[in-house]
Amino acid sequence: MKYIEVTFQLGSNAAFRDMLIDSLGNEGPFDSFVETTDGLKAYVTADQFSETFVAETVAAIKQLSPSMAAVDCRYSISEVPDKNWNEEWERNHTAVMVEEPSRIYVRAPFHQPRPDVDYEIVIEPKMSFGTAHHQTTRMMLSFVAAEPLAGRRLLDMGTGTGVLAILAKMRGASYVEAIDVDEWAYRNAIENAERNDVDINIHLGDATSLAGQFDVVLANINKNILLRDMAAYTAVLNHSGTLIISGFYNHDEPALVSHAASLGLEPASRREADSWASLRFVKQ
C-alpha cells in the first residue's frame, strides 16, 4: 500500500505539533506520526490523502490564538515506498514513567521490567491510542491512580490499547468494561489484557451500545465525541459516580464544563499538560 509522508517544520513548538497530531489523526485519515527535532512527520495512505485538508488544518490551528498564528509552519509532501509501519513505529518506541500519584511504568514487551514501581503495564505497541506517550493518556493514568476503585464498576470508553482499563483492574476495580469502535484497537486491547493477566470485558461498539450501571466512567477521546456522547455516559453512571474525560485542549474546557453541568455533573478537579486538559466530574 502506498503512503504519503507530510513533513512539517515547526521549530520547537510542541503545542502546534500536538494540535496537528490531534487534528490530522482524530479528524482526518492520518494513521501514524513520528516526532522530529524540528517538527513532525505524518503518514496517510495515498488513496486518502488530501493536500487541501492539510492546508485547511494548518490554517485552522493558526486561527486559534496569536501564538499559534505566529508559528512558521512549513510542510513538504512526498510518496514513500511500502514498509512495515508497525516495525518502523516499534523501532522508535520508548517506555514511559508516570510519577504521580503512583509510579506507573508503561512499557513494551521488548523493554526491561522495573520491579521498583507501583504498577507495571506491558503494552504491545500496535499504533492503537494509549501507550502513555501522549499527555492525555498520562493525565488519565494519574486520575485512575488517584481514584478509589476497590470494589467499584468502571467503564473505559475509547479504550485504545486498554491501558487505563488495565490499571483500573490492577487497582482493585471489581468489574471493568472497555469499549472501542476500532477493530484494531479492540483486538489490541484484548491482547494487552491477557498479557497483563487482568479480566476485562472488552468489546467493539460506541456509546449506543452501553448498558448496565457504573461507578466510574473514563473517556479519553476528543471534544466532539465527548460533547455528543456525554449524556450516554451520564445515563449509565451511578449517583455520586465519577466521570473522567480527556482528549481536548484547555481552551475547549468551557464548552465541556457547560455541557456537563446541564447533565448534572459537577466539576471536581482538573489536570493540564502543555495545551491539553483532563477533567474529573461527580454526578449529582
Summary of the structure (lengths in Angstrom):
residues: 284
radius of gyration: 18.8
end to end distance: 50.8
largest distance: 54.7
contacts: 933
relative contact order: 0.11
helix: 36%
strand: 31%
